[in-house]
């Protein structure tokens, strides 16, 4: 099963751009489905994530906020892929 990774962020967010770059770099050799959610398009997401973006979830479980550690992302994806 291919893991689903969701990036919660908003336009013109430099930390979100940094997180996206890490996700894309990892995705180049470790396949996963990437979904991006603009928190400004959903009031509930906006209230939930405004002070924490970017937030990255793996298969619905929050894994990172503010920064994405590439090595930890790879480790977590490897665990998910083994299930």
PyMOL Python script that loads the backbone (N, CA, C, O; Angstrom):
from pymol import cmd

cmd.read_pdbstr("""\
ATOM      1  N   UNK A   1       0.835  -1.187   0.000  1.00  0.00           N
ATOM      2  CA  UNK A   1       0.000   0.000   0.000  1.00  0.00           C
ATOM      3  C   UNK A   1       0.884   1.255   0.000  1.00  0.00           C
ATOM      4  O   UNK A   1       1.860   1.338   0.745  1.00  0.00           O
ATOM      5  N   UNK A   2       0.535   2.202  -0.824  1.00  0.00           N
ATOM      6  CA  UNK A   2       1.295   3.456  -0.908  1.00  0.00           C
ATOM      7  C   UNK A   2       0.797   4.401   0.180  1.00  0.00           C
ATOM      8  O   UNK A   2      -0.402   4.665   0.262  1.00  0.00           O
ATOM      9  N   UNK A   3       1.700   4.916   1.016  1.00  0.00           N
ATOM     10  CA  UNK A   3       1.294   5.850   2.069  1.00  0.00           C
ATOM     11  C   UNK A   3       0.722   7.139   1.480  1.00  0.00           C
ATOM     12  O   UNK A   3       1.085   7.554   0.380  1.00  0.00           O
ATOM     13  N   UNK A   4      -0.174   7.756   2.232  1.00  0.00           N
ATOM     14  CA  UNK A   4      -0.717   9.057   1.849  1.00  0.00           C
ATOM     15  C   UNK A   4      -0.144  10.107   2.787  1.00  0.00           C
ATOM     16  O   UNK A   4      -0.291  10.013   4.006  1.00  0.00           O
ATOM     17  N   UNK A   5       0.504  11.101   2.214  1.00  0.00           N
ATOM     18  CA  UNK A   5       1.099  12.188   2.990  1.00  0.00           C
ATOM     19  C   UNK A   5       0.325  13.460   2.664  1.00  0.00           C
ATOM     20  O   UNK A   5       0.118  13.791   1.497  1.00  0.00           O
ATOM     21  N   UNK A   6      -0.097  14.166   3.707  1.00  0.00           N
ATOM     22  CA  UNK A   6      -0.852  15.400   3.526  1.00  0.00           C
ATOM     23  C   UNK A   6      -0.050  16.555   4.101  1.00  0.00           C
ATOM     24  O   UNK A   6       0.424  16.504   5.236  1.00  0.00           O
ATOM     25  N   UNK A   7       0.091  17.601   3.289  1.00  0.00           N
ATOM     26  CA  UNK A   7       0.763  18.825   3.710  1.00  0.00           C
ATOM     27  C   UNK A   7      -0.305  19.896   3.928  1.00  0.00           C
ATOM     28  O   UNK A   7      -0.982  20.308   2.985  1.00  0.00           O
ATOM     29  N   UNK A   8      -0.448  20.339   5.163  1.00  0.00           N
ATOM     30  CA  UNK A   8      -1.364  21.429   5.496  1.00  0.00           C
ATOM     31  C   UNK A   8      -0.557  22.716   5.521  1.00  0.00           C
ATOM     32  O   UNK A   8       0.431  22.827   6.246  1.00  0.00           O
ATOM     33  N   UNK A   9      -0.987  23.689   4.721  1.00  0.00           N
ATOM     34  CA  UNK A   9      -0.263  24.948   4.649  1.00  0.00           C
ATOM     35  C   UNK A   9      -1.134  26.019   4.046  1.00  0.00           C
ATOM     36  O   UNK A   9      -2.358  25.897   4.013  1.00  0.00           O
ATOM     37  N   UNK A  10      -0.502  27.061   3.572  1.00  0.00           N
ATOM     38  CA  UNK A  10      -1.229  28.139   2.903  1.00  0.00           C
ATOM     39  C   UNK A  10      -0.284  28.855   1.951  1.00  0.00           C
ATOM     40  O   UNK A  10       0.935  28.729   2.066  1.00  0.00           O
ATOM     41  N   UNK A  11      -0.846  29.605   1.011  1.00  0.00           N
ATOM     42  CA  UNK A  11      -0.012  30.314   0.038  1.00  0.00           C
ATOM     43  C   UNK A  11       0.941  31.306   0.720  1.00  0.00           C
ATOM     44  O   UNK A  11       0.646  31.844   1.787  1.00  0.00           O
ATOM     45  N   UNK A  12       2.067  31.524   0.086  1.00  0.00           N
ATOM     46  CA  UNK A  12       3.068  32.484   0.530  1.00  0.00           C
ATOM     47  C   UNK A  12       3.615  32.165   1.920  1.00  0.00           C
ATOM     48  O   UNK A  12       3.920  33.066   2.700  1.00  0.00           O
ATOM     49  N   UNK A  13       3.732  30.890   2.214  1.00  0.00           N
ATOM     50  CA  UNK A  13       4.286  30.423   3.484  1.00  0.00           C
ATOM     51  C   UNK A  13       5.642  29.799   3.173  1.00  0.00           C
ATOM     52  O   UNK A  13       5.714  28.731   2.566  1.00  0.00           O
ATOM     53  N   UNK A  14       6.715  30.464   3.589  1.00  0.00           N
ATOM     54  CA  UNK A  14       8.053  29.983   3.257  1.00  0.00           C
ATOM     55  C   UNK A  14       8.378  28.651   3.913  1.00  0.00           C
ATOM     56  O   UNK A  14       9.047  27.813   3.309  1.00  0.00           O
ATOM     57  N   UNK A  15       7.916  28.442   5.138  1.00  0.00           N
ATOM     58  CA  UNK A  15       8.133  27.149   5.780  1.00  0.00           C
ATOM     59  C   UNK A  15       7.386  26.039   5.041  1.00  0.00           C
ATOM     60  O   UNK A  15       7.861  24.906   4.962  1.00  0.00           O
ATOM     61  N   UNK A  16       6.208  26.377   4.498  1.00  0.00           N
ATOM     62  CA  UNK A  16       5.447  25.398   3.709  1.00  0.00           C
ATOM     63  C   UNK A  16       6.219  25.041   2.439  1.00  0.00           C
ATOM     64  O   UNK A  16       6.262  23.877   2.041  1.00  0.00           O
ATOM     65  N   UNK A  17       6.820  26.034   1.814  1.00  0.00           N
ATOM     66  CA  UNK A  17       7.630  25.789   0.615  1.00  0.00           C
ATOM     67  C   UNK A  17       8.812  24.879   0.948  1.00  0.00           C
ATOM     68  O   UNK A  17       9.152  23.982   0.176  1.00  0.00           O
ATOM     69  N   UNK A  18       9.433  25.118   2.105  1.00  0.00           N
ATOM     70  CA  UNK A  18      10.559  24.277   2.529  1.00  0.00           C
ATOM     71  C   UNK A  18      10.099  22.844   2.770  1.00  0.00           C
ATOM     72  O   UNK A  18      10.769  21.895   2.362  1.00  0.00           O
ATOM     73  N   UNK A  19       8.957  22.689   3.432  1.00  0.00           N
ATOM     74  CA  UNK A  19       8.419  21.350   3.697  1.00  0.00           C
ATOM     75  C   UNK A  19       8.095  20.637   2.390  1.00  0.00           C
ATOM     76  O   UNK A  19       8.392  19.452   2.236  1.00  0.00           O
ATOM     77  N   UNK A  20       7.487  21.353   1.451  1.00  0.00           N
ATOM     78  CA  UNK A  20       7.137  20.778   0.148  1.00  0.00           C
ATOM     79  C   UNK A  20       8.397  20.293  -0.570  1.00  0.00           C
ATOM     80  O   UNK A  20       8.382  19.229  -1.190  1.00  0.00           O
ATOM     81  N   UNK A  21       9.474  21.050  -0.494  1.00  0.00           N
ATOM     82  CA  UNK A  21      10.733  20.667  -1.148  1.00  0.00           C
ATOM     83  C   UNK A  21      11.270  19.361  -0.556  1.00  0.00           C
ATOM     84  O   UNK A  21      11.733  18.489  -1.292  1.00  0.00           O
ATOM     85  N   UNK A  22      11.209  19.228   0.768  1.00  0.00           N
ATOM     86  CA  UNK A  22      11.656  17.982   1.405  1.00  0.00           C
ATOM     87  C   UNK A  22      10.768  16.827   0.954  1.00  0.00           C
ATOM     88  O   UNK A  22      11.267  15.757   0.605  1.00  0.00           O
ATOM     89  N   UNK A  23       9.463  17.040   0.963  1.00  0.00           N
ATOM     90  CA  UNK A  23       8.532  15.981   0.547  1.00  0.00           C
ATOM     91  C   UNK A  23       8.799  15.548  -0.888  1.00  0.00           C
ATOM     92  O   UNK A  23       8.811  14.352  -1.182  1.00  0.00           O
ATOM     93  N   UNK A  24       9.011  16.493  -1.771  1.00  0.00           N
ATOM     94  CA  UNK A  24       9.255  16.158  -3.172  1.00  0.00           C
ATOM     95  C   UNK A  24      10.587  15.429  -3.352  1.00  0.00           C
ATOM     96  O   UNK A  24      10.694  14.520  -4.174  1.00  0.00           O
ATOM     97  N   UNK A  25      11.586  15.823  -2.594  1.00  0.00           N
ATOM     98  CA  UNK A  25      12.883  15.158  -2.673  1.00  0.00           C
ATOM     99  C   UNK A  25      12.768  13.696  -2.225  1.00  0.00           C
ATOM    100  O   UNK A  25      13.310  12.800  -2.873  1.00  0.00           O
ATOM    101  N   UNK A  26      12.071  13.466  -1.130  1.00  0.00           N
ATOM    102  CA  UNK A  26      11.891  12.103  -0.625  1.00  0.00           C
ATOM    103  C   UNK A  26      11.016  11.294  -1.579  1.00  0.00           C
ATOM    104  O   UNK A  26      11.277  10.117  -1.831  1.00  0.00           O
ATOM    105  N   UNK A  27       9.989  11.930  -2.097  1.00  0.00           N
ATOM    106  CA  UNK A  27       9.053  11.247  -3.003  1.00  0.00           C
ATOM    107  C   UNK A  27       9.717  10.774  -4.290  1.00  0.00           C
ATOM    108  O   UNK A  27       9.224   9.849  -4.936  1.00  0.00           O
ATOM    109  N   UNK A  28      10.820  11.392  -4.666  1.00  0.00           N
ATOM    110  CA  UNK A  28      11.527  11.010  -5.892  1.00  0.00           C
ATOM    111  C   UNK A  28      12.023   9.569  -5.831  1.00  0.00           C
ATOM    112  O   UNK A  28      12.132   8.908  -6.864  1.00  0.00           O
ATOM    113  N   UNK A  29      12.327   9.071  -4.622  1.00  0.00           N
ATOM    114  CA  UNK A  29      12.802   7.686  -4.528  1.00  0.00           C
ATOM    115  C   UNK A  29      12.011   6.816  -3.546  1.00  0.00           C
ATOM    116  O   UNK A  29      12.284   5.624  -3.410  1.00  0.00           O
ATOM    117  N   UNK A  30      11.040   7.411  -2.871  1.00  0.00           N
ATOM    118  CA  UNK A  30      10.184   6.665  -1.955  1.00  0.00           C
ATOM    119  C   UNK A  30       8.741   7.052  -2.269  1.00  0.00           C
ATOM    120  O   UNK A  30       8.254   8.069  -1.775  1.00  0.00           O
ATOM    121  N   UNK A  31       8.051   6.252  -3.085  1.00  0.00           N
ATOM    122  CA  UNK A  31       6.718   6.640  -3.544  1.00  0.00           C
ATOM    123  C   UNK A  31       5.700   6.816  -2.410  1.00  0.00           C
ATOM    124  O   UNK A  31       5.613   6.000  -1.493  1.00  0.00           O
ATOM    125  N   UNK A  32       4.943   7.896  -2.505  1.00  0.00           N
ATOM    126  CA  UNK A  32       3.783   8.111  -1.641  1.00  0.00           C
ATOM    127  C   UNK A  32       2.861   9.094  -2.344  1.00  0.00           C
ATOM    128  O   UNK A  32       3.285   9.873  -3.198  1.00  0.00           O
ATOM    129  N   UNK A  33       1.592   9.037  -1.967  1.00  0.00           N
ATOM    130  CA  UNK A  33       0.612   9.962  -2.522  1.00  0.00           C
ATOM    131  C   UNK A  33       0.710  11.255  -1.731  1.00  0.00           C
ATOM    132  O   UNK A  33       0.640  11.231  -0.502  1.00  0.00           O
ATOM    133  N   UNK A  34       0.868  12.373  -2.407  1.00  0.00           N
ATOM    134  CA  UNK A  34       0.985  13.662  -1.742  1.00  0.00           C
ATOM    135  C   UNK A  34      -0.276  14.475  -1.989  1.00  0.00           C
ATOM    136  O   UNK A  34      -0.658  14.735  -3.130  1.00  0.00           O
ATOM    137  N   UNK A  35      -0.912  14.871  -0.890  1.00  0.00           N
ATOM    138  CA  UNK A  35      -2.064  15.766  -0.952  1.00  0.00           C
ATOM    139  C   UNK A  35      -1.679  17.058  -0.259  1.00  0.00           C
ATOM    140  O   UNK A  35      -1.007  17.051   0.773  1.00  0.00           O
ATOM    141  N   UNK A  36      -2.115  18.167  -0.839  1.00  0.00           N
ATOM    142  CA  UNK A  36      -1.867  19.463  -0.207  1.00  0.00           C
ATOM    143  C   UNK A  36      -3.206  20.090   0.133  1.00  0.00           C
ATOM    144  O   UNK A  36      -4.123  20.113  -0.688  1.00  0.00           O
ATOM    145  N   UNK A  37      -3.307  20.595   1.342  1.00  0.00           N
ATOM    146  CA  UNK A  37      -4.533  21.239   1.810  1.00  0.00           C
ATOM    147  C   UNK A  37      -4.220  22.679   2.182  1.00  0.00           C
ATOM    148  O   UNK A  37      -3.358  22.945   3.019  1.00  0.00           O
ATOM    149  N   UNK A  38      -4.934  23.606   1.548  1.00  0.00           N
ATOM    150  CA  UNK A  38      -4.802  25.032   1.847  1.00  0.00           C
ATOM    151  C   UNK A  38      -5.707  25.328   3.043  1.00  0.00           C
ATOM    152  O   UNK A  38      -6.931  25.261   2.930  1.00  0.00           O
ATOM    153  N   UNK A  39      -5.109  25.652   4.180  1.00  0.00           N
ATOM    154  CA  UNK A  39      -5.914  25.869   5.379  1.00  0.00           C
ATOM    155  C   UNK A  39      -6.812  27.101   5.255  1.00  0.00           C
ATOM    156  O   UNK A  39      -7.801  27.216   5.980  1.00  0.00           O
ATOM    157  N   UNK A  40      -6.485  28.011   4.355  1.00  0.00           N
ATOM    158  CA  UNK A  40      -7.309  29.203   4.179  1.00  0.00           C
ATOM    159  C   UNK A  40      -8.630  28.895   3.479  1.00  0.00           C
ATOM    160  O   UNK A  40      -9.543  29.721   3.493  1.00  0.00           O
ATOM    161  N   UNK A  41      -8.740  27.726   2.872  1.00  0.00           N
ATOM    162  CA  UNK A  41      -9.954  27.340   2.152  1.00  0.00           C
ATOM    163  C   UNK A  41     -10.958  26.613   3.046  1.00  0.00           C
ATOM    164  O   UNK A  41     -12.045  26.255   2.593  1.00  0.00           O
ATOM    165  N   UNK A  42     -10.603  26.394   4.306  1.00  0.00           N
ATOM    166  CA  UNK A  42     -11.461  25.631   5.220  1.00  0.00           C
ATOM    167  C   UNK A  42     -11.340  26.237   6.622  1.00  0.00           C
ATOM    168  O   UNK A  42     -10.267  26.218   7.224  1.00  0.00           O
ATOM    169  N   UNK A  43     -12.450  26.771   7.131  1.00  0.00           N
ATOM    170  CA  UNK A  43     -12.417  27.450   8.430  1.00  0.00           C
ATOM    171  C   UNK A  43     -11.905  26.555   9.554  1.00  0.00           C
ATOM    172  O   UNK A  43     -11.138  27.007  10.405  1.00  0.00           O
ATOM    173  N   UNK A  44     -12.324  25.287   9.564  1.00  0.00           N
ATOM    174  CA  UNK A  44     -11.889  24.367  10.614  1.00  0.00           C
ATOM    175  C   UNK A  44     -10.379  24.141  10.539  1.00  0.00           C
ATOM    176  O   UNK A  44      -9.695  24.189  11.562  1.00  0.00           O
ATOM    177  N   UNK A  45      -9.855  23.895   9.334  1.00  0.00           N
ATOM    178  CA  UNK A  45      -8.409  23.703   9.173  1.00  0.00           C
ATOM    179  C   UNK A  45      -7.653  24.970   9.554  1.00  0.00           C
ATOM    180  O   UNK A  45      -6.584  24.905  10.161  1.00  0.00           O
ATOM    181  N   UNK A  46      -8.211  26.118   9.197  1.00  0.00           N
ATOM    182  CA  UNK A  46      -7.568  27.390   9.514  1.00  0.00           C
ATOM    183  C   UNK A  46      -7.416  27.543  11.027  1.00  0.00           C
ATOM    184  O   UNK A  46      -6.340  27.882  11.519  1.00  0.00           O
ATOM    185  N   UNK A  47      -8.508  27.291  11.763  1.00  0.00           N
ATOM    186  CA  UNK A  47      -8.458  27.408  13.226  1.00  0.00           C
ATOM    187  C   UNK A  47      -7.493  26.380  13.830  1.00  0.00           C
ATOM    188  O   UNK A  47      -6.762  26.680  14.774  1.00  0.00           O
ATOM    189  N   UNK A  48      -7.505  25.186  13.282  1.00  0.00           N
ATOM    190  CA  UNK A  48      -6.704  24.093  13.834  1.00  0.00           C
ATOM    191  C   UNK A  48      -5.204  24.247  13.587  1.00  0.00           C
ATOM    192  O   UNK A  48      -4.389  23.897  14.442  1.00  0.00           O
ATOM    193  N   UNK A  49      -4.845  24.770  12.418  1.00  0.00           N
ATOM    194  CA  UNK A  49      -3.440  24.747  12.006  1.00  0.00           C
ATOM    195  C   UNK A  49      -2.760  26.105  11.862  1.00  0.00           C
ATOM    196  O   UNK A  49      -1.555  26.147  11.617  1.00  0.00           O
ATOM    197  N   UNK A  50      -3.471  27.196  12.001  1.00  0.00           N
ATOM    198  CA  UNK A  50      -2.905  28.515  11.695  1.00  0.00           C
ATOM    199  C   UNK A  50      -1.532  28.753  12.324  1.00  0.00           C
ATOM    200  O   UNK A  50      -0.610  29.183  11.630  1.00  0.00           O
ATOM    201  N   UNK A  51      -1.377  28.488  13.605  1.00  0.00           N
ATOM    202  CA  UNK A  51      -0.122  28.776  14.298  1.00  0.00           C
ATOM    203  C   UNK A  51       0.909  27.654  14.147  1.00  0.00           C
ATOM    204  O   UNK A  51       2.026  27.779  14.649  1.00  0.00           O
ATOM    205  N   UNK A  52       0.554  26.561  13.463  1.00  0.00           N
ATOM    206  CA  UNK A  52       1.427  25.385  13.438  1.00  0.00           C
ATOM    207  C   UNK A  52       1.969  25.038  12.049  1.00  0.00           C
ATOM    208  O   UNK A  52       2.808  24.145  11.934  1.00  0.00           O
ATOM    209  N   UNK A  53       1.515  25.716  10.998  1.00  0.00           N
ATOM    210  CA  UNK A  53       1.880  25.283   9.645  1.00  0.00           C
ATOM    211  C   UNK A  53       3.358  25.507   9.368  1.00  0.00           C
ATOM    212  O   UNK A  53       3.983  26.413   9.920  1.00  0.00           O
ATOM    213  N   UNK A  54       3.894  24.672   8.512  1.00  0.00           N
ATOM    214  CA  UNK A  54       3.229  23.537   7.873  1.00  0.00           C
ATOM    215  C   UNK A  54       3.086  22.353   8.838  1.00  0.00           C
ATOM    216  O   UNK A  54       3.905  22.147   9.733  1.00  0.00           O
ATOM    217  N   UNK A  55       2.028  21.597   8.620  1.00  0.00           N
ATOM    218  CA  UNK A  55       1.825  20.336   9.329  1.00  0.00           C
ATOM    219  C   UNK A  55       1.801  19.242   8.274  1.00  0.00           C
ATOM    220  O   UNK A  55       1.149  19.379   7.238  1.00  0.00           O
ATOM    221  N   UNK A  56       2.514  18.158   8.543  1.00  0.00           N
ATOM    222  CA  UNK A  56       2.549  17.021   7.620  1.00  0.00           C
ATOM    223  C   UNK A  56       1.991  15.808   8.358  1.00  0.00           C
ATOM    224  O   UNK A  56       2.428  15.471   9.458  1.00  0.00           O
ATOM    225  N   UNK A  57       1.015  15.164   7.722  1.00  0.00           N
ATOM    226  CA  UNK A  57       0.419  13.951   8.281  1.00  0.00           C
ATOM    227  C   UNK A  57       0.733  12.781   7.355  1.00  0.00           C
ATOM    228  O   UNK A  57       0.764  12.925   6.133  1.00  0.00           O
ATOM    229  N   UNK A  58       0.963  11.629   7.959  1.00  0.00           N
ATOM    230  CA  UNK A  58       1.195  10.398   7.196  1.00  0.00           C
ATOM    231  C   UNK A  58       0.044   9.460   7.514  1.00  0.00           C
ATOM    232  O   UNK A  58      -0.150   9.059   8.661  1.00  0.00           O
ATOM    233  N   UNK A  59      -0.714   9.116   6.483  1.00  0.00           N
ATOM    234  CA  UNK A  59      -1.904   8.271   6.657  1.00  0.00           C
ATOM    235  C   UNK A  59      -2.794   8.791   7.776  1.00  0.00           C
ATOM    236  O   UNK A  59      -3.293   8.016   8.592  1.00  0.00           O
ATOM    237  N   UNK A  60      -2.992  10.111   7.813  1.00  0.00           N
ATOM    238  CA  UNK A  60      -3.900  10.731   8.755  1.00  0.00           C
ATOM    239  C   UNK A  60      -3.324  11.032  10.128  1.00  0.00           C
ATOM    240  O   UNK A  60      -3.994  11.657  10.950  1.00  0.00           O
ATOM    241  N   UNK A  61      -2.104  10.604  10.392  1.00  0.00           N
ATOM    242  CA  UNK A  61      -1.476  10.846  11.697  1.00  0.00           C
ATOM    243  C   UNK A  61      -0.453  11.970  11.563  1.00  0.00           C
ATOM    244  O   UNK A  61       0.467  11.893  10.749  1.00  0.00           O
ATOM    245  N   UNK A  62      -0.625  13.013  12.371  1.00  0.00           N
ATOM    246  CA  UNK A  62       0.317  14.131  12.312  1.00  0.00           C
ATOM    247  C   UNK A  62       1.714  13.653  12.662  1.00  0.00           C
ATOM    248  O   UNK A  62       1.930  12.988  13.675  1.00  0.00           O
ATOM    249  N   UNK A  63       2.661  14.008  11.796  1.00  0.00           N
ATOM    250  CA  UNK A  63       4.034  13.556  11.976  1.00  0.00           C
ATOM    251  C   UNK A  63       5.009  14.718  12.201  1.00  0.00           C
ATOM    252  O   UNK A  63       5.987  14.574  12.936  1.00  0.00           O
ATOM    253  N   UNK A  64       4.747  15.852  11.578  1.00  0.00           N
ATOM    254  CA  UNK A  64       5.658  16.998  11.671  1.00  0.00           C
ATOM    255  C   UNK A  64       4.857  18.290  11.712  1.00  0.00           C
ATOM    256  O   UNK A  64       3.771  18.377  11.139  1.00  0.00           O
ATOM    257  N   UNK A  65       5.397  19.291  12.392  1.00  0.00           N
ATOM    258  CA  UNK A  65       4.859  20.641  12.295  1.00  0.00           C
ATOM    259  C   UNK A  65       6.029  21.617  12.273  1.00  0.00           C
ATOM    260  O   UNK A  65       7.059  21.398  12.911  1.00  0.00           O
ATOM    261  N   UNK A  66       5.848  22.677  11.538  1.00  0.00           N
ATOM    262  CA  UNK A  66       6.835  23.735  11.316  1.00  0.00           C
ATOM    263  C   UNK A  66       7.998  23.306  10.424  1.00  0.00           C
ATOM    264  O   UNK A  66       8.319  24.009   9.466  1.00  0.00           O
ATOM    265  N   UNK A  67       8.633  22.182  10.710  1.00  0.00           N
ATOM    266  CA  UNK A  67       9.756  21.710   9.899  1.00  0.00           C
ATOM    267  C   UNK A  67       9.618  20.210   9.666  1.00  0.00           C
ATOM    268  O   UNK A  67       9.072  19.492  10.503  1.00  0.00           O
ATOM    269  N   UNK A  68      10.118  19.742   8.518  1.00  0.00           N
ATOM    270  CA  UNK A  68      10.099  18.310   8.207  1.00  0.00           C
ATOM    271  C   UNK A  68      11.534  17.801   8.238  1.00  0.00           C
ATOM    272  O   UNK A  68      12.384  18.268   7.480  1.00  0.00           O
ATOM    273  N   UNK A  69      11.794  16.847   9.112  1.00  0.00           N
ATOM    274  CA  UNK A  69      13.104  16.213   9.196  1.00  0.00           C
ATOM    275  C   UNK A  69      13.144  15.105   8.142  1.00  0.00           C
ATOM    276  O   UNK A  69      12.406  14.125   8.239  1.00  0.00           O
ATOM    277  N   UNK A  70      14.000  15.261   7.145  1.00  0.00           N
ATOM    278  CA  UNK A  70      14.027  14.328   6.019  1.00  0.00           C
ATOM    279  C   UNK A  70      14.333  12.896   6.454  1.00  0.00           C
ATOM    280  O   UNK A  70      13.678  11.959   5.998  1.00  0.00           O
ATOM    281  N   UNK A  71      15.297  12.722   7.308  1.00  0.00           N
ATOM    282  CA  UNK A  71      15.654  11.368   7.758  1.00  0.00           C
ATOM    283  C   UNK A  71      14.502  10.730   8.527  1.00  0.00           C
ATOM    284  O   UNK A  71      14.219   9.544   8.353  1.00  0.00           O
ATOM    285  N   UNK A  72      13.849  11.499   9.364  1.00  0.00           N
ATOM    286  CA  UNK A  72      12.707  10.975  10.135  1.00  0.00           C
ATOM    287  C   UNK A  72      11.527  10.664   9.215  1.00  0.00           C
ATOM    288  O   UNK A  72      10.816   9.682   9.431  1.00  0.00           O
ATOM    289  N   UNK A  73      11.319  11.482   8.204  1.00  0.00           N
ATOM    290  CA  UNK A  73      10.258  11.210   7.229  1.00  0.00           C
ATOM    291  C   UNK A  73      10.529   9.884   6.526  1.00  0.00           C
ATOM    292  O   UNK A  73       9.625   9.061   6.384  1.00  0.00           O
ATOM    293  N   UNK A  74      11.742   9.676   6.095  1.00  0.00           N
ATOM    294  CA  UNK A  74      12.091   8.414   5.430  1.00  0.00           C
ATOM    295  C   UNK A  74      11.884   7.224   6.369  1.00  0.00           C
ATOM    296  O   UNK A  74      11.386   6.180   5.946  1.00  0.00           O
ATOM    297  N   UNK A  75      12.260   7.374   7.627  1.00  0.00           N
ATOM    298  CA  UNK A  75      12.088   6.305   8.611  1.00  0.00           C
ATOM    299  C   UNK A  75      10.607   5.980   8.809  1.00  0.00           C
ATOM    300  O   UNK A  75      10.215   4.813   8.824  1.00  0.00           O
ATOM    301  N   UNK A  76       9.799   7.015   8.959  1.00  0.00           N
ATOM    302  CA  UNK A  76       8.366   6.803   9.179  1.00  0.00           C
ATOM    303  C   UNK A  76       7.698   6.176   7.959  1.00  0.00           C
ATOM    304  O   UNK A  76       6.832   5.312   8.100  1.00  0.00           O
ATOM    305  N   UNK A  77       8.091   6.603   6.776  1.00  0.00           N
ATOM    306  CA  UNK A  77       7.514   6.012   5.561  1.00  0.00           C
ATOM    307  C   UNK A  77       7.899   4.544   5.437  1.00  0.00           C
ATOM    308  O   UNK A  77       7.091   3.725   4.999  1.00  0.00           O
ATOM    309  N   UNK A  78       9.110   4.208   5.815  1.00  0.00           N
ATOM    310  CA  UNK A  78       9.549   2.800   5.758  1.00  0.00           C
ATOM    311  C   UNK A  78       8.698   1.937   6.686  1.00  0.00           C
ATOM    312  O   UNK A  78       8.351   0.808   6.340  1.00  0.00           O
ATOM    313  N   UNK A  79       8.363   2.465   7.859  1.00  0.00           N
ATOM    314  CA  UNK A  79       7.522   1.727   8.798  1.00  0.00           C
ATOM    315  C   UNK A  79       6.122   1.525   8.221  1.00  0.00           C
ATOM    316  O   UNK A  79       5.567   0.428   8.297  1.00  0.00           O
ATOM    317  N   UNK A  80       5.561   2.572   7.651  1.00  0.00           N
ATOM    318  CA  UNK A  80       4.219   2.497   7.067  1.00  0.00           C
ATOM    319  C   UNK A  80       4.185   1.481   5.913  1.00  0.00           C
ATOM    320  O   UNK A  80       3.236   0.709   5.781  1.00  0.00           O
ATOM    321  N   UNK A  81       5.214   1.496   5.099  1.00  0.00           N
ATOM    322  CA  UNK A  81       5.261   0.607   3.927  1.00  0.00           C
ATOM    323  C   UNK A  81       5.382  -0.861   4.329  1.00  0.00           C
ATOM    324  O   UNK A  81       4.998  -1.740   3.558  1.00  0.00           O
ATOM    325  N   UNK A  82       5.909  -1.143   5.522  1.00  0.00           N
ATOM    326  CA  UNK A  82       6.058  -2.521   5.974  1.00  0.00           C
ATOM    327  C   UNK A  82       4.764  -3.125   6.512  1.00  0.00           C
ATOM    328  O   UNK A  82       4.638  -4.344   6.630  1.00  0.00           O
ATOM    329  N   UNK A  83       3.814  -2.266   6.834  1.00  0.00           N
ATOM    330  CA  UNK A  83       2.546  -2.766   7.399  1.00  0.00           C
ATOM    331  C   UNK A  83       1.767  -3.571   6.411  1.00  0.00           C
ATOM    332  O   UNK A  83       0.683  -4.060   6.731  1.00  0.00           O
TER     333      UNK A  83
END
""", "prot")
cmd.dss("prot")
cmd.show_as("cartoon", "prot")
cmd.util.cbc("prot")
cmd.orient("prot")
